[in-house]
Amino acid sequence: MLFCKGATTAKKAYQRSVLQFMAAYAVVLFCSSWFVKHDGAEHFYLYFWSVIPAIPIIGVIFRMGKYLREEKDEYQRLLTMQSILVGTGALLAAIVFNDFIRAFAKSPGLPPFWFFMIFCAGMGLTQAFLKFRNRSAADD
Amino acid sequence: MTNRLKEFRQEKGWSQQELGDRLEISRQSVIAIETGKYDPSLPLAFRLAKTFGKKIEEIFQDS
């Protein structure tokens, strides 16, 4: 796969797992949306179908931790930790802003699903920046 | 910290990828060490020294 080019063995395994989790997420999200909309799910089943799509996302978070444990290339591990740190910082900043806006401005705040997207965006942009910074120093 | 990694690598005629393969690290990591953006841990510095048949202090100098 193109995006695996030059990646370590641990990173390739991590990327494969993330793809599998994302495929599972797409299927589960479709099923949940369908059941909630068409089946008129109530009470227990409503909670059940609401929680199920979160499981693959939690799986991705778990897999990040496993990757950090498996990665033998210490520099790659450092880059990943830096990008997770930036993602977490962006996430916490968004939560704090959101809470103050809700508390003082009585605004509904950010729509659902934004927080994980903010974390992923922070992490992804940091990884892209670090990769670009290194690429400029490649000599062969 | 400065290092002579690039010089020793070129003496051997190895590419950054080849050196990375020998050390079981990525090419990106080799670039970061060569350019001084990343100082390797002691175990990796020992592996580097062993790969080139040099002493650690021949490769890395305190600037």
N, CA and C atoms of all chains as a GROMACS GRO file, in nm:
protein
  609
    1MET      N    1   0.084  -0.120   0.000
    1MET     CA    2   0.000   0.000   0.000
    1MET      C    3   0.087   0.125   0.000
    2LEU      N    4   0.045   0.226  -0.071
    2LEU     CA    5   0.127   0.345  -0.090
    2LEU      C    6   0.160   0.414   0.042
    3PHE      N    7   0.060   0.428   0.132
    3PHE     CA    8   0.086   0.504   0.253
    3PHE      C    9   0.171   0.426   0.353
    4CYS      N   10   0.197   0.296   0.323
    4CYS     CA   11   0.283   0.216   0.411
    4CYS      C   12   0.430   0.226   0.370
    5LYS      N   13   0.458   0.291   0.255
    5LYS     CA   14   0.593   0.296   0.201
    5LYS      C   15   0.690   0.358   0.303
    6GLY      N   16   0.798   0.286   0.331
    6GLY     CA   17   0.899   0.337   0.423
    6GLY      C   18   0.861   0.323   0.569
    7ALA      N   19   0.744   0.267   0.596
    7ALA     CA   20   0.700   0.254   0.735
    7ALA      C   21   0.765   0.132   0.800
    8THR      N   22   0.778   0.135   0.932
    8THR     CA   23   0.834   0.022   1.005
    8THR      C   24   0.730  -0.091   1.010
    9THR      N   25   0.776  -0.210   1.050
    9THR     CA   26   0.684  -0.325   1.057
    9THR      C   27   0.569  -0.296   1.154
   10ALA      N   28   0.602  -0.236   1.268
   10ALA     CA   29   0.498  -0.206   1.368
   10ALA      C   30   0.398  -0.105   1.312
   11LYS      N   31   0.448  -0.008   1.237
   11LYS     CA   32   0.359   0.095   1.182
   11LYS      C   33   0.267   0.036   1.075
   12LYS      N   34   0.322  -0.055   0.994
   12LYS     CA   35   0.239  -0.119   0.891
   12LYS      C   36   0.126  -0.198   0.956
   13ALA      N   37   0.160  -0.271   1.064
   13ALA     CA   38   0.058  -0.350   1.135
   13ALA      C   39  -0.046  -0.257   1.196
   14TYR      N   40   0.001  -0.144   1.248
   14TYR     CA   41  -0.091  -0.045   1.308
   14TYR      C   42  -0.185   0.012   1.202
   15GLN      N   43  -0.129   0.048   1.086
   15GLN     CA   44  -0.211   0.106   0.979
   15GLN      C   45  -0.313   0.006   0.927
   16ARG      N   46  -0.271  -0.121   0.918
   16ARG     CA   47  -0.364  -0.228   0.875
   16ARG      C   48  -0.480  -0.240   0.974
   17SER      N   49  -0.446  -0.240   1.103
   17SER     CA   50  -0.550  -0.253   1.207
   17SER      C   51  -0.646  -0.135   1.204
   18VAL      N   52  -0.590  -0.014   1.186
   18VAL     CA   53  -0.676   0.106   1.184
   18VAL      C   54  -0.774   0.098   1.066
   19LEU      N   55  -0.723   0.050   0.952
   19LEU     CA   56  -0.812   0.034   0.835
   19LEU      C   57  -0.925  -0.065   0.866
   20GLN      N   58  -0.889  -0.175   0.934
   20GLN     CA   59  -0.991  -0.275   0.969
   20GLN      C   60  -1.094  -0.216   1.066
   21PHE      N   61  -1.045  -0.141   1.165
   21PHE     CA   62  -1.137  -0.078   1.260
   21PHE      C   63  -1.229   0.022   1.189
   22MET      N   64  -1.172   0.097   1.094
   22MET     CA   65  -1.252   0.197   1.023
   22MET      C   66  -1.358   0.131   0.934
   23ALA      N   67  -1.321   0.016   0.874
   23ALA     CA   68  -1.418  -0.059   0.794
   23ALA      C   69  -1.531  -0.109   0.884
   24ALA      N   70  -1.493  -0.160   1.001
   24ALA     CA   71  -1.593  -0.208   1.097
   24ALA      C   72  -1.681  -0.092   1.143
   25TYR      N   73  -1.619   0.024   1.162
   25TYR     CA   74  -1.694   0.144   1.206
   25TYR      C   75  -1.799   0.183   1.102
   26ALA      N   76  -1.759   0.180   0.974
   26ALA     CA   77  -1.853   0.218   0.868
   26ALA      C   78  -1.974   0.123   0.867
   27VAL      N   79  -1.948  -0.007   0.881
   27VAL     CA   80  -2.056  -0.106   0.880
   27VAL      C   81  -2.147  -0.087   1.001
   28VAL      N   82  -2.084  -0.075   1.119
   28VAL     CA   83  -2.160  -0.063   1.244
   28VAL      C   84  -2.240   0.068   1.247
   29LEU      N   85  -2.180   0.174   1.197
   29LEU     CA   86  -2.249   0.304   1.195
   29LEU      C   87  -2.373   0.297   1.105
   30PHE      N   88  -2.355   0.232   0.990
   30PHE     CA   89  -2.468   0.216   0.897
   30PHE      C   90  -2.579   0.136   0.964
   31CYS      N   91  -2.542   0.024   1.027
   31CYS     CA   92  -2.641  -0.062   1.094
   31CYS      C   93  -2.712   0.014   1.206
   32SER      N   94  -2.634   0.084   1.288
   32SER     CA   95  -2.692   0.159   1.401
   32SER      C   96  -2.791   0.264   1.351
   33SER      N   97  -2.750   0.340   1.249
   33SER     CA   98  -2.836   0.446   1.195
   33SER      C   99  -2.966   0.384   1.141
   34TRP      N  100  -2.950   0.273   1.072
   34TRP     CA  101  -3.067   0.208   1.012
   34TRP      C  102  -3.164   0.159   1.120
   35PHE      N  103  -3.110   0.090   1.222
   35PHE     CA  104  -3.196   0.034   1.326
   35PHE      C  105  -3.265   0.144   1.407
   36VAL      N  106  -3.190   0.249   1.440
   36VAL     CA  107  -3.249   0.357   1.520
   36VAL      C  108  -3.360   0.427   1.440
   37LYS      N  109  -3.338   0.442   1.309
   37LYS     CA  110  -3.434   0.514   1.226
   37LYS      C  111  -3.555   0.429   1.189
   38HIS      N  112  -3.529   0.304   1.149
   38HIS     CA  113  -3.638   0.222   1.096
   38HIS      C  114  -3.702   0.127   1.196
   39ASP      N  115  -3.627   0.088   1.295
   39ASP     CA  116  -3.679  -0.013   1.387
   39ASP      C  117  -3.751   0.051   1.505
   40GLY      N  118  -3.741   0.185   1.514
   40GLY     CA  119  -3.804   0.253   1.626
   40GLY      C  120  -3.751   0.202   1.760
   41ALA      N  121  -3.618   0.178   1.764
   41ALA     CA  122  -3.557   0.122   1.884
   41ALA      C  123  -3.584   0.209   2.007
   42GLU      N  124  -3.613   0.147   2.116
   42GLU     CA  125  -3.641   0.220   2.240
   42GLU      C  126  -3.563   0.160   2.355
   43HIS      N  127  -3.548   0.239   2.460
   43HIS     CA  128  -3.486   0.197   2.586
   43HIS      C  129  -3.354   0.123   2.563
   44PHE      N  130  -3.352  -0.004   2.604
   44PHE     CA  131  -3.226  -0.079   2.600
   44PHE      C  132  -3.164  -0.082   2.460
   45TYR      N  133  -3.244  -0.111   2.360
   45TYR     CA  134  -3.191  -0.123   2.224
   45TYR      C  135  -3.142   0.011   2.169
   46LEU      N  136  -3.209   0.117   2.211
   46LEU     CA  137  -3.166   0.250   2.168
   46LEU      C  138  -3.025   0.279   2.223
   47TYR      N  139  -3.006   0.244   2.350
   47TYR     CA  140  -2.873   0.263   2.410
   47TYR      C  141  -2.772   0.169   2.345
   48PHE      N  142  -2.816   0.047   2.320
   48PHE     CA  143  -2.728  -0.053   2.259
   48PHE      C  144  -2.677  -0.004   2.123
   49TRP      N  145  -2.768   0.039   2.036
   49TRP     CA  146  -2.728   0.084   1.902
   49TRP      C  147  -2.653   0.217   1.905
   50SER      N  148  -2.674   0.293   2.014
   50SER     CA  149  -2.601   0.420   2.027
   50SER      C  150  -2.456   0.398   2.066
   51VAL      N  151  -2.434   0.296   2.146
   51VAL     CA  152  -2.299   0.272   2.200
   51VAL      C  153  -2.212   0.190   2.104
   52ILE      N  154  -2.274   0.103   2.029
   52ILE     CA  155  -2.199   0.010   1.941
   52ILE      C  156  -2.099   0.082   1.848
   53PRO      N  157  -2.135   0.195   1.780
   53PRO     CA  158  -2.036   0.258   1.690
   53PRO      C  159  -1.912   0.311   1.762
   54ALA      N  160  -1.922   0.330   1.893
   54ALA     CA  161  -1.806   0.382   1.967
   54ALA      C  162  -1.698   0.275   1.982
   55ILE      N  163  -1.738   0.148   1.974
   55ILE     CA  164  -1.642   0.039   2.001
   55ILE      C  165  -1.524   0.038   1.902
   56PRO      N  166  -1.549   0.047   1.770
   56PRO     CA  167  -1.432   0.050   1.679
   56PRO      C  168  -1.342   0.173   1.702
   57ILE      N  169  -1.402   0.285   1.741
   57ILE     CA  170  -1.322   0.406   1.768
   57ILE      C  171  -1.233   0.382   1.891
   58ILE      N  172  -1.291   0.320   1.993
   58ILE     CA  173  -1.212   0.287   2.112
   58ILE      C  174  -1.102   0.188   2.074
   59GLY      N  175  -1.134   0.099   1.980
   59GLY     CA  176  -1.036   0.004   1.930
   59GLY      C  177  -0.916   0.074   1.867
   60VAL      N  178  -0.942   0.181   1.792
   60VAL     CA  179  -0.833   0.259   1.729
   60VAL      C  180  -0.745   0.321   1.838
   61ILE      N  181  -0.808   0.375   1.942
   61ILE     CA  182  -0.731   0.437   2.051
   61ILE      C  183  -0.645   0.331   2.120
   62PHE      N  184  -0.704   0.214   2.145
   62PHE     CA  185  -0.630   0.104   2.207
   62PHE      C  186  -0.512   0.063   2.118
   63ARG      N  187  -0.536   0.060   1.987
   63ARG     CA  188  -0.432   0.017   1.892
   63ARG      C  189  -0.315   0.116   1.889
   64MET      N  190  -0.345   0.246   1.913
   64MET     CA  191  -0.237   0.346   1.920
   64MET      C  192  -0.143   0.311   2.035
   65GLY      N  193  -0.201   0.276   2.148
   65GLY     CA  194  -0.121   0.238   2.265
   65GLY      C  195  -0.038   0.114   2.236
   66LYS      N  196  -0.100   0.017   2.169
   66LYS     CA  197  -0.029  -0.108   2.136
   66LYS      C  198   0.086  -0.080   2.040
   67TYR      N  199   0.061   0.012   1.944
   67TYR     CA  200   0.166   0.048   1.848
   67TYR      C  201   0.287   0.108   1.921
   68LEU      N  202   0.260   0.198   2.016
   68LEU     CA  203   0.370   0.261   2.089
   68LEU      C  204   0.452   0.157   2.165
   69ARG      N  205   0.385   0.051   2.212
   69ARG     CA  206   0.456  -0.054   2.284
   69ARG      C  207   0.537  -0.141   2.187
   70GLU      N  208   0.485  -0.160   2.066
   70GLU     CA  209   0.550  -0.251   1.970
   70GLU      C  210   0.660  -0.184   1.887
   71GLU      N  211   0.652  -0.052   1.869
   71GLU     CA  212   0.746   0.019   1.782
   71GLU      C  213   0.888   0.013   1.838
   72LYS      N  214   0.981  -0.043   1.757
   72LYS     CA  215   1.120  -0.056   1.802
   72LYS      C  216   1.204   0.064   1.759
   73ASP      N  217   1.155   0.137   1.660
   73ASP     CA  218   1.227   0.256   1.611
   73ASP      C  219   1.195   0.372   1.704
   74GLU      N  220   1.294   0.408   1.788
   74GLU     CA  221   1.267   0.507   1.894
   74GLU      C  222   1.229   0.645   1.840
   75TYR      N  223   1.281   0.682   1.725
   75TYR     CA  224   1.247   0.814   1.669
   75TYR      C  225   1.102   0.816   1.620
   76GLN      N  226   1.061   0.706   1.556
   76GLN     CA  227   0.921   0.696   1.511
   76GLN      C  228   0.826   0.699   1.631
   77ARG      N  229   0.869   0.633   1.739
   77ARG     CA  230   0.787   0.632   1.862
   77ARG      C  231   0.774   0.775   1.916
   78LEU      N  232   0.886   0.848   1.914
   78LEU     CA  233   0.884   0.987   1.961
   78LEU      C  234   0.791   1.073   1.877
   79LEU      N  235   0.798   1.056   1.743
   79LEU     CA  236   0.712   1.135   1.654
   79LEU      C  237   0.564   1.106   1.681
   80THR      N  238   0.534   0.978   1.701
   80THR     CA  239   0.395   0.942   1.728
   80THR      C  240   0.350   1.001   1.861
   81MET      N  241   0.436   0.995   1.962
   81MET     CA  242   0.399   1.051   2.093
   81MET      C  243   0.378   1.202   2.083
   82GLN      N  244   0.464   1.269   2.005
   82GLN     CA  245   0.449   1.414   1.987
   82GLN      C  246   0.316   1.446   1.920
   83SER      N  247   0.282   1.367   1.817
   83SER     CA  248   0.157   1.396   1.745
   83SER      C  249   0.035   1.364   1.832
   84ILE      N  250   0.044   1.259   1.914
   84ILE     CA  251  -0.067   1.228   2.007
   84ILE      C  252  -0.081   1.341   2.109
   85LEU      N  253   0.032   1.393   2.153
   85LEU     CA  254   0.030   1.504   2.250
   85LEU      C  255  -0.038   1.627   2.191
   86VAL      N  256  -0.005   1.661   2.066
   86VAL     CA  257  -0.067   1.777   2.001
   86VAL      C  258  -0.218   1.752   1.982
   87GLY      N  259  -0.252   1.629   1.939
   87GLY     CA  260  -0.393   1.594   1.922
   87GLY      C  261  -0.469   1.605   2.054
   88THR      N  262  -0.408   1.557   2.162
   88THR     CA  263  -0.472   1.563   2.294
   88THR      C  264  -0.486   1.709   2.339
   89GLY      N  265  -0.384   1.790   2.312
   89GLY     CA  266  -0.389   1.933   2.347
   89GLY      C  267  -0.502   2.003   2.274
   90ALA      N  268  -0.515   1.974   2.144
   90ALA     CA  269  -0.622   2.034   2.064
   90ALA      C  270  -0.758   1.989   2.117
   91LEU      N  271  -0.768   1.862   2.152
   91LEU     CA  272  -0.893   1.806   2.206
   91LEU      C  273  -0.932   1.875   2.338
   92LEU      N  274  -0.835   1.887   2.430
   92LEU     CA  275  -0.863   1.950   2.560
   92LEU      C  276  -0.900   2.097   2.543
   93ALA      N  277  -0.829   2.166   2.453
   93ALA     CA  278  -0.860   2.307   2.428
   93ALA      C  279  -1.003   2.320   2.375
   94ALA      N  280  -1.041   2.231   2.282
   94ALA     CA  281  -1.177   2.236   2.227
   94ALA      C  282  -1.281   2.209   2.335
   95ILE      N  283  -1.252   2.114   2.424
   95ILE     CA  284  -1.347   2.082   2.532
   95ILE      C  285  -1.365   2.202   2.626
   96VAL      N  286  -1.253   2.267   2.660
   96VAL     CA  287  -1.260   2.383   2.750
   96VAL      C  288  -1.341   2.497   2.686
   97PHE      N  289  -1.311   2.528   2.559
   97PHE     CA  290  -1.387   2.632   2.488
   97PHE      C  291  -1.535   2.596   2.484
   98ASN      N  292  -1.561   2.473   2.448
   98ASN     CA  293  -1.699   2.426   2.436
   98ASN      C  294  -1.774   2.439   2.569
   99ASP      N  295  -1.708   2.400   2.678
   99ASP     CA  296  -1.773   2.406   2.810
   99ASP      C  297  -1.804   2.550   2.851
  100PHE      N  298  -1.709   2.642   2.826
  100PHE     CA  299  -1.733   2.782   2.862
  100PHE      C  300  -1.845   2.843   2.778
  101ILE      N  301  -1.845   2.810   2.649
  101ILE     CA  302  -1.950   2.862   2.560
  101ILE      C  303  -2.087   2.811   2.606
  102ARG      N  304  -2.091   2.685   2.644
  102ARG     CA  305  -2.219   2.628   2.690
  102ARG      C  306  -2.261   2.688   2.824
  103ALA      N  307  -2.162   2.709   2.914
  103ALA     CA  308  -2.195   2.757   3.048
  103ALA      C  309  -2.234   2.905   3.048
  104PHE      N  310  -2.161   2.988   2.978
  104PHE     CA  311  -2.184   3.134   2.986
  104PHE      C  312  -2.272   3.188   2.873
  105ALA      N  313  -2.251   3.139   2.752
  105ALA     CA  314  -2.329   3.192   2.639
  105ALA      C  315  -2.458   3.111   2.617
  106LYS      N  316  -2.473   3.006   2.698
  106LYS     CA  317  -2.591   2.918   2.685
  106LYS      C  318  -2.607   2.866   2.541
  107SER      N  319  -2.492   2.848   2.477
  107SER     CA  320  -2.492   2.797   2.340
  107SER      C  321  -2.498   2.644   2.345
  108PRO      N  322  -2.553   2.579   2.241
  108PRO     CA  323  -2.554   2.432   2.242
  108PRO      C  324  -2.414   2.370   2.229
  109GLY      N  325  -2.316   2.454   2.195
  109GLY     CA  326  -2.178   2.402   2.181
  109GLY      C  327  -2.157   2.327   2.051
  110LEU      N  328  -2.047   2.255   2.047
  110LEU     CA  329  -2.013   2.183   1.923
  110LEU      C  330  -2.109   2.066   1.899
  111PRO      N  331  -2.138   2.039   1.773
  111PRO     CA  332  -2.224   1.923   1.742
  111PRO      C  333  -2.153   1.792   1.780
  112PRO      N  334  -2.230   1.682   1.787
  112PRO     CA  335  -2.168   1.553   1.823
  112PRO      C  336  -2.058   1.512   1.725
  113PHE      N  337  -1.968   1.431   1.772
  113PHE     CA  338  -1.859   1.368   1.693
  113PHE      C  339  -1.744   1.462   1.658
  114TRP      N  340  -1.752   1.588   1.698
  114TRP     CA  341  -1.646   1.681   1.662
  114TRP      C  342  -1.517   1.657   1.741
  115PHE      N  343  -1.532   1.614   1.866
  115PHE     CA  344  -1.413   1.607   1.951
  115PHE      C  345  -1.310   1.505   1.901
  116PHE      N  346  -1.357   1.388   1.862
  116PHE     CA  347  -1.261   1.288   1.813
  116PHE      C  348  -1.199   1.336   1.681
  117MET      N  349  -1.281   1.406   1.600
  117MET     CA  350  -1.230   1.461   1.474
  117MET      C  351  -1.118   1.563   1.502
  118ILE      N  352  -1.139   1.644   1.605
  118ILE     CA  353  -1.039   1.745   1.642
  118ILE      C  354  -0.909   1.677   1.685
  119PHE      N  355  -0.923   1.570   1.764
  119PHE     CA  356  -0.805   1.495   1.807
  119PHE      C  357  -0.730   1.438   1.685
  120CYS      N  358  -0.806   1.376   1.594
  120CYS     CA  359  -0.744   1.316   1.474
  120CYS      C  360  -0.678   1.422   1.387
  121ALA      N  361  -0.745   1.538   1.374
  121ALA     CA  362  -0.690   1.646   1.290
  121ALA      C  363  -0.558   1.697   1.351
  122GLY      N  364  -0.557   1.718   1.482
  122GLY     CA  365  -0.436   1.764   1.551
  122GLY      C  366  -0.322   1.666   1.532
  123MET      N  367  -0.354   1.539   1.547
  123MET     CA  368  -0.253   1.433   1.535
  123MET      C  369  -0.204   1.420   1.390
  124GLY      N  370  -0.298   1.420   1.297
  124GLY     CA  371  -0.263   1.403   1.156
  124GLY      C  372  -0.181   1.519   1.102
  125LEU      N  373  -0.221   1.640   1.137
  125LEU     CA  374  -0.147   1.758   1.088
  125LEU      C  375  -0.005   1.760   1.144
  126THR      N  376   0.008   1.722   1.271
  126THR     CA  377   0.142   1.718   1.332
  126THR      C  378   0.230   1.615   1.263
  127GLN      N  379   0.174   1.497   1.237
  127GLN     CA  380   0.250   1.393   1.168
  127GLN      C  381   0.294   1.439   1.029
  128ALA      N  382   0.202   1.506   0.958
  128ALA     CA  383   0.233   1.554   0.824
  128ALA      C  384   0.344   1.660   0.830
  129PHE      N  385   0.335   1.749   0.928
  129PHE     CA  386   0.436   1.854   0.942
  129PHE      C  387   0.574   1.793   0.973
  130LEU      N  388   0.578   1.698   1.065
  130LEU     CA  389   0.705   1.637   1.104
  130LEU      C  390   0.766   1.559   0.988
  131LYS      N  391   0.681   1.493   0.911
  131LYS     CA  392   0.729   1.418   0.794
  131LYS      C  393   0.785   1.513   0.689
  132PHE      N  394   0.714   1.624   0.666
  132PHE     CA  395   0.759   1.722   0.568
  132PHE      C  396   0.893   1.783   0.611
  133ARG      N  397   0.907   1.813   0.740
  133ARG     CA  398   1.029   1.874   0.792
  133ARG      C  399   1.148   1.781   0.769
  134ASN      N  400   1.126   1.650   0.787
  134ASN     CA  401   1.234   1.554   0.766
  134ASN      C  402   1.265   1.532   0.619
  135ARG      N  403   1.160   1.533   0.537
  135ARG     CA  404   1.177   1.504   0.395
  135ARG      C  405   1.273   1.604   0.330
  136SER      N  406   1.268   1.729   0.375
  136SER     CA  407   1.352   1.832   0.316
  136SER      C  408   1.500   1.807   0.342
  137ALA      N  409   1.532   1.719   0.437
  137ALA     CA  410   1.672   1.692   0.468
  137ALA      C  411   1.723   1.562   0.406
  138ALA      N  412   1.638   1.493   0.330
  138ALA     CA  413   1.680   1.367   0.267
  138ALA      C  414   1.777   1.396   0.154
  139ASP      N  415   1.882   1.317   0.145
  139ASP     CA  416   1.982   1.349   0.043
  139ASP      C  417   1.998   1.242  -0.063
  140ASP      N  418   1.929   1.129  -0.049
  140ASP     CA  419   1.942   1.028  -0.154
  140ASP      C  420   1.814   0.948  -0.166
  141MET      N  421   2.456   1.844   2.016
  141MET     CA  422   2.549   1.738   1.979
  141MET      C  423   2.563   1.731   1.826
  142THR      N  424   2.686   1.719   1.778
  142THR     CA  425   2.707   1.704   1.634
  142THR      C  426   2.750   1.559   1.605
  143ASN      N  427   2.740   1.518   1.481
  143ASN     CA  428   2.783   1.382   1.450
  143ASN      C  429   2.840   1.372   1.308
  144ARG      N  430   2.916   1.266   1.287
  144ARG     CA  431   2.979   1.244   1.156
  144ARG      C  432   2.915   1.124   1.084
  145LEU      N  433   2.790   1.103   1.117
  145LEU     CA  434   2.719   0.986   1.064
  145LEU      C  435   2.714   0.986   0.911
  146LYS      N  436   2.680   1.102   0.855
  146LYS     CA  437   2.668   1.112   0.709
  146LYS      C  438   2.802   1.081   0.641
  147GLU      N  439   2.908   1.136   0.701
  147GLU     CA  440   3.043   1.115   0.647
  147GLU      C  441   3.080   0.966   0.647
  148PHE      N  442   3.056   0.899   0.761
  148PHE     CA  443   3.088   0.756   0.772
  148PHE      C  444   3.000   0.672   0.680
  149ARG      N  445   2.874   0.712   0.669
  149ARG     CA  446   2.781   0.638   0.582
  149ARG      C  447   2.826   0.648   0.436
  150GLN      N  448   2.864   0.769   0.396
  150GLN     CA  449   2.907   0.788   0.257
  150GLN      C  450   3.039   0.716   0.228
  151GLU      N  451   3.126   0.709   0.330
  151GLU     CA  452   3.251   0.633   0.316
  151GLU      C  453   3.222   0.487   0.281
  152LYS      N  454   3.118   0.434   0.347
  152LYS     CA  455   3.079   0.294   0.324
  152LYS      C  456   3.000   0.277   0.194
  153GLY      N  457   2.954   0.389   0.140
  153GLY     CA  458   2.875   0.384   0.017
  153GLY      C  459   2.731   0.338   0.039
  154TRP      N  460   2.682   0.358   0.160
  154TRP     CA  461   2.546   0.315   0.191
  154TRP      C  462   2.449   0.431   0.173
  155SER      N  463   2.328   0.398   0.131
  155SER     CA  464   2.222   0.500   0.126
  155SER      C  465   2.161   0.510   0.267
  156GLN      N  466   2.080   0.613   0.287
  156GLN     CA  467   2.014   0.628   0.417
  156GLN      C  468   1.924   0.508   0.444
  157GLN      N  469   1.860   0.458   0.338
  157GLN     CA  470   1.771   0.342   0.354
  157GLN      C  471   1.850   0.217   0.394
  158GLU      N  472   1.968   0.199   0.329
  158GLU     CA  473   2.051   0.082   0.361
  158GLU      C  474   2.096   0.085   0.507
  159LEU      N  475   2.138   0.203   0.551
  159LEU     CA  476   2.182   0.215   0.691
  159LEU      C  477   2.063   0.188   0.784
  160GLY      N  478   1.948   0.242   0.748
  160GLY     CA  479   1.827   0.217   0.828
  160GLY      C  480   1.796   0.069   0.837
  161ASP      N  481   1.810  -0.002   0.724
  161ASP     CA  482   1.783  -0.147   0.724
  161ASP      C  483   1.881  -0.221   0.815
  162ARG      N  484   2.007  -0.179   0.810
  162ARG     CA  485   2.108  -0.245   0.894
  162ARG      C  486   2.080  -0.223   1.043
  163LEU      N  487   2.027  -0.106   1.075
  163LEU     CA  488   2.001  -0.072   1.216
  163LEU      C  489   1.858  -0.106   1.259
  164GLU      N  490   1.778  -0.152   1.163
  164GLU     CA  491   1.636  -0.180   1.187
  164GLU      C  492   1.561  -0.056   1.235
  165ILE      N  493   1.593   0.056   1.169
  165ILE     CA  494   1.519   0.180   1.194
  165ILE      C  495   1.477   0.237   1.058
  166SER      N  496   1.387   0.334   1.058
  166SER     CA  497   1.338   0.388   0.932
  166SER      C  498   1.439   0.488   0.872
  167ARG      N  499   1.424   0.513   0.743
  167ARG     CA  500   1.510   0.611   0.675
  167ARG      C  501   1.489   0.748   0.737
  168GLN      N  502   1.365   0.775   0.775
  168GLN     CA  503   1.331   0.903   0.839
  168GLN      C  504   1.414   0.923   0.967
  169SER      N  505   1.435   0.814   1.040
  169SER     CA  506   1.513   0.822   1.164
  169SER      C  507   1.659   0.849   1.135
  170VAL      N  508   1.710   0.786   1.027
  170VAL     CA  509   1.850   0.810   0.988
  170VAL      C  510   1.868   0.958   0.953
  171ILE      N  511   1.773   1.012   0.877
  171ILE     CA  512   1.780   1.154   0.837
  171ILE      C  513   1.780   1.243   0.962
  172ALA      N  514   1.692   1.213   1.055
  172ALA     CA  515   1.681   1.296   1.176
  172ALA      C  516   1.810   1.295   1.257
  173ILE      N  517   1.875   1.178   1.263
  173ILE     CA  518   2.000   1.169   1.339
  173ILE      C  519   2.112   1.243   1.264
  174GLU      N  520   2.121   1.219   1.134
  174GLU     CA  521   2.227   1.284   1.053
  174GLU      C  522   2.219   1.436   1.061
  175THR      N  523   2.098   1.489   1.058
  175THR     CA  524   2.082   1.635   1.057
  175THR      C  525   2.083   1.695   1.198
  176GLY      N  526   2.099   1.610   1.298
  176GLY     CA  527   2.107   1.659   1.436
  176GLY      C  528   1.972   1.697   1.495
  177LYS      N  529   1.864   1.657   1.427
  177LYS     CA  530   1.730   1.688   1.481
  177LYS      C  531   1.694   1.592   1.594
  178TYR      N  532   1.761   1.479   1.596
  178TYR     CA  533   1.732   1.381   1.700
  178TYR      C  534   1.862   1.319   1.749
  179ASP      N  535   1.880   1.319   1.880
  179ASP     CA  536   1.996   1.252   1.941
  179ASP      C  537   1.953   1.112   1.982
  180PRO      N  538   2.020   1.009   1.929
  180PRO     CA  539   1.975   0.873   1.960
  180PRO      C  540   2.001   0.834   2.105
  181SER      N  541   1.929   0.732   2.148
  181SER     CA  542   1.950   0.679   2.284
  181SER      C  543   2.087   0.610   2.288
  182LEU      N  544   2.133   0.577   2.407
  182LEU     CA  545   2.262   0.510   2.420
  182LEU      C  546   2.264   0.374   2.350
  183PRO      N  547   2.159   0.290   2.365
  183PRO     CA  548   2.162   0.162   2.293
  183PRO      C  549   2.173   0.179   2.141
  184LEU      N  550   2.102   0.278   2.084
  184LEU     CA  551   2.108   0.300   1.939
  184LEU      C  552   2.245   0.356   1.899
  185ALA      N  553   2.300   0.441   1.983
  185ALA     CA  554   2.433   0.496   1.955
  185ALA      C  555   2.537   0.383   1.952
  186PHE      N  556   2.523   0.286   2.043
  186PHE     CA  557   2.614   0.170   2.045
  186PHE      C  558   2.599   0.087   1.918
  187ARG      N  559   2.471   0.070   1.874
  187ARG     CA  560   2.447  -0.008   1.752
  187ARG      C  561   2.508   0.064   1.631
  188LEU      N  562   2.497   0.196   1.630
  188LEU     CA  563   2.556   0.274   1.521
  188LEU      C  564   2.708   0.256   1.519
  189ALA      N  565   2.768   0.268   1.639
  189ALA     CA  566   2.913   0.256   1.650
  189ALA      C  567   2.958   0.118   1.602
  190LYS      N  568   2.884   0.014   1.641
  190LYS     CA  569   2.918  -0.124   1.603
  190LYS      C  570   2.904  -0.141   1.451
  191THR      N  571   2.801  -0.082   1.394
  191THR     CA  572   2.777  -0.094   1.249
  191THR      C  573   2.894  -0.034   1.170
  192PHE      N  574   2.946   0.077   1.218
  192PHE     CA  575   3.057   0.144   1.146
  192PHE      C  576   3.195   0.099   1.195
  193GLY      N  577   3.198   0.017   1.302
  193GLY     CA  578   3.326  -0.027   1.357
  193GLY      C  579   3.403   0.090   1.417
  194LYS      N  580   3.332   0.183   1.476
  194LYS     CA  581   3.395   0.301   1.539
  194LYS      C  582   3.355   0.310   1.686
  195LYS      N  583   3.422   0.402   1.757
  195LYS     CA  584   3.380   0.430   1.894
  195LYS      C  585   3.269   0.534   1.889
  196ILE      N  586   3.185   0.534   1.992
  196ILE     CA  587   3.073   0.630   1.995
  196ILE      C  588   3.124   0.775   1.982
  197GLU      N  589   3.233   0.804   2.053
  197GLU     CA  590   3.284   0.942   2.054
  197GLU      C  591   3.345   0.983   1.920
  198GLU      N  592   3.374   0.884   1.835
  198GLU     CA  593   3.422   0.918   1.700
  198GLU      C  594   3.305   0.963   1.612
  199ILE      N  595   3.187   0.910   1.644
  199ILE     CA  596   3.068   0.945   1.564
  199ILE      C  597   3.000   1.070   1.620
  200PHE      N  598   2.985   1.074   1.751
  200PHE     CA  599   2.915   1.187   1.815
  200PHE      C  600   3.010   1.274   1.896
  201GLN      N  601   2.994   1.403   1.877
  201GLN     CA  602   3.075   1.499   1.953
  201GLN      C  603   2.984   1.599   2.022
  202ASP      N  604   3.027   1.636   2.144
  202ASP     CA  605   2.953   1.737   2.219
  202ASP      C  606   2.987   1.874   2.160
  203SER      N  607   2.886   1.946   2.110
  203SER     CA  608   2.917   2.073   2.045
  203SER      C  609   2.916   2.190   2.145
   0.00000   0.00000   0.00000
